[in-house]
Amino acid sequence: MLSGELRRLPAVARGIAEAAVDAVDAAQAHDAAGLTEAADRLAAADTEHVGLVLGSVVRALLEDLHPDGLAGEDIQDVLEQCARDTLSWTADLDVDTLVTVLTGALGVHQQEDGAPRPDPRRLAWHAPVLLAYLLTVSGRRLEPYLAAAFAEIMRAETVEMP
């Protein structure tokens, strides 16, 4: 169940928020079936919007966890710990996809020309896994980050380009 600000989102955005909350909750509970179901709902939504929202939340959490800046060792540590934690309850983790989610959120992922785009279903599964890990280690809640991400996207969409 979504809280205040998220309940007032337009229907499409609310659907993304609900699926994201369900997916992260499932990942935190180590519920592989629930995660897959919620990730499928995320993958069925607009891929660009889902990536923008979840990427914004990942980036914000990383910034809060590393207020003095994010070093390469920090990224490596996040990847290793998240992978280790996830592999303790499911074998479905693909480290390359996890790297894509993390580097994409940081804006450093480079899609090679002619390379196939990552599978939206895999991205929609791995992003909540990473978020669940970051939320667990930070002790923070997902919904304020989701609300901030949607607010920023809506603000950016209403600003006219010069």
N, C-alpha and C positions, 0 to 999 in steps of 0.2 A: 504494500500500500504506500503510495507516494504521499509526501507531506505537502503543506501549504503551497509554496511557490511552484512546485512541480505539477501539482494538480491543476493549476491554472494555465498550463502550457497548451498551445494548440494541439489538436488530436494527434497529428503525426509526430510531433516532438514528444508528447506525453507517451506515445507508444514506444519510442526509442528509450525514454527515461525508464519506463516500467520494465522493459526487457533488460536494460543495463543493470538495474537494481536486482532483478531476479537472477541474472547471470552472475553478478558479483556475490550475491548471497549464497548461491549454489556453490561457487568456487570456495568461498570461505567455509562452507559446511562440508566440503569434499564430496559433494553430490554430483557425480559425473553425468548422470542422466538429466538432472535438472539443469546443469550447465549447458549441456548439448541442446536441450529444448529451448532455453532462453537465447542461446547463441544463434540458433536457427531463426528465431524471431528477429534478432538484430540483423542478421544477414539478409533477411527479406525486406528490410527497410532500405532507404536510400543509402548506399555505401558511402558516398561522400559525406553526408551528414553524420552518419554513425562514426566514421573515422575522425571527423572534425571534433565531435563532442567527446568521444573517448580519448582521443589524443590530447585534447585540452585538459582533461581531468588528470591523465597520466603526467603531463608536463607540470601542472600546478602542484600535484603531490610531490613530485621530485624536487621542485623548487622549494617547497616547504620543508622537506626532509634535509635539504642541502642548501641552507640560506646563504652560505659563503661561496656557493658555486658548485657545479657538478664536474668532477674530474673523471678521466677515463677509468680510474680504479673504482670510482663509485658506480659507474655504469656496469663494469664487469661484476662487481659485488652484487648489484641488484639482479643481474641476469643469473648468476650462479645460485644465489639464495632462492630466487623465485623458482628456478628450474628444479633445484633440490627439493624444495617444499612441495611442488606440484607432482614431481615424480614419486613422492611418497604415497600418493593416493590415486594416481592415474598414469597410464603409459601413453596417453594420447598427446602428450606434449611434443611439439616440434620446435626445437631450439631456434632454427632459422626463422620461423614465423614469429617467435617471441622477440628475436632480435629486430625483425622488421617492425613490429609494433612499437618497441622502445625507441628505435632510431627514427621511425616515422613521427612519433610524438615529439621528439626533440628537433625535428626538421632537418635531420642529417641523412635520412635514407635516400639513396640515389637509385632510382629505377633505371636500369640499363635499357638503352634503345633496343627494341625488338624482344626484350625479355617478357615472358608472360607475367601478367599482373597477378599478385598474390590472390589466392582463393578467399573471397569475402567470408565464407563460412569459417575458414581457419582463423582469419583475423578476428572475427566476431567471437571466437572461442578463446583465443589467446589474450585479447585485450582485457576481458574481465578477470582472467587468471592473474595477470600482472597487477591490475587494480586491487584485487583481493589481497595479494601479497603486500602491496604498498600501504593499503589501509590497515592491515594487521600490524605491520611494523611501526606505523605512525600513530596508531590508536585513534585514528580519525574516522569520520563518517562520510559516506559517499554522497549523500544528497546535497549538502552545501556546495560541494565541488561541481556536481551536475547542474545545480541551479545557477552557479556562477558561469559555467560554460555556456549554457543556453542563453543567459542574459547577454554575454559578450557576443555571441553569434547574432542574436536579434539586434543588438546595437550596431554591429558591423553591417548588417543587411539594411539598416535604415539610413545609414550615412551615405549621402550622395557622393559619387566620385566627381572630382573637379573637372 
